[in-house]
Amino acid sequence: MAGAEKHLLDLLPELKKHDIDCQLLCISSPKATTSIKEYCDQMSKKGIKTTLLIAKSKLSFLSAAKQISVYLKSNQIHIVHSHLFNADLITVLVKKIYIQTLTILSTKHGYEEKYLLQTGLGNRKIRYNAYYFISRWIIKQIDHNLAVSRAISDLYYHLKFDKRRIKYVHHGIAIPSINGKVKPLKGNPKILMVGRFMQIKGHIYLIQALPELIKKFPELKLILAGDGPIKDNLMAIANSLNVLDHIEFAGFTSPQLYTSQCQLMVLPSLFESFGLVYIESFALKIPVVAFDTQAANEIIEHNKTGILVEKEDVQALVEKIIYLLESPEERKRLAENAYQRFKTYYNVERMGRETIEWYRSVLKPDEE
């Protein structure tokens, strides 16, 4: 369950509190049905009417569009709010082929992973590939677009998808609950990193920092929560640096199972569309060290709600981690400031209120 799914899990129940009739329609390929059904069950428990449609494959856009059009007509739904590339494309097909009067709203959670990595590494040259041209066509067919961050709004403006910057509404979350059994962790001190094992998340920089950190803290343990395609490569690098024994690969799990036992959350991502784990850390009162990149520097106020380090600077990362591990009062100050920022801004109530205000600003009175 990634950012968009977590976003809806918090947003839709909040909208329902304000008498907005929300229904969630999920589309799944046959292979992903079990995990998507579990997600739908979570949403249903929160009081949201949820329907799961099964497509023949990931590329069954036309058949999915037909199924959705039948659902919309039978439920007399005239407005669809889509999330992520495939949902945007399918919803546009519904409007083009079946329901020309449909109003489409869309939230932009990101863009092509390869381009985000390229951007994070400092190359902002536009990739004029199929993904780009399809995305540009889709965005022009959608009635109203919204971004999850200033970083994504700026990115879409840079890509020339719109002459104006898209409005953005930041995520808000509830305090994460503990789902699972808290396992006692070995090591002293303990550092946590949460994220898919993808190049853009920057695991390599933290692993490269470990030899020097271990010299200072011989019993240090790094917990990596997540999984992904570069796991084997990361393990090989850790082994070559003789630090593999200091790393626990925890797999996909809830950060809150570990935060109470860890001294720091380190997030050296090269680019984030938003980065829910930043504000989850705020809510869980664990101090954060992150690279000074989009959208980390949009969320974290340096030296107040966290520490920002120059991107790709392993030595600076080492120095800041050591400084905070040796400074419990500073960790406490940062964590408390971040928690107050979560309570006053990165909360579900504010996100719901701003989303409703956006709906009212773009929809005609007879559409609300």
Secondary structure as UniProt FT lines:
FT   HELIX           3..17
FT   TURN            18..19
FT   STRAND          23..28
FT   HELIX           30..32
FT   HELIX           33..45
FT   TURN            46..47
FT   STRAND          49..54
FT   TURN            58..59
FT   HELIX           61..74
FT   TURN            75..76
FT   STRAND          79..83
FT   HELIX           85..97
FT   TURN            100..101
FT   STRAND          103..108
FT   HELIX           113..120
FT   TURN            121..122
FT   HELIX           130..141
FT   STRAND          144..147
FT   HELIX           150..158
FT   TURN            159..160
FT   STRAND          190..194
FT   HELIX           199..201
FT   HELIX           203..216
FT   TURN            218..219
FT   STRAND          221..226
FT   TURN            229..230
FT   HELIX           231..240
FT   TURN            241..242
FT   HELIX           244..246
FT   STRAND          247..251
FT   HELIX           255..257
FT   HELIX           259..261
FT   STRAND          264..267
FT   HELIX           276..283
FT   TURN            284..285
FT   STRAND          288..291
FT   TURN            294..295
FT   HELIX           296..299
FT   TURN            303..305
FT   STRAND          306..309
FT   TURN            311..312
FT   HELIX           314..325
FT   HELIX           328..344
FT   HELIX           348..362
FT   TURN            365..367
//
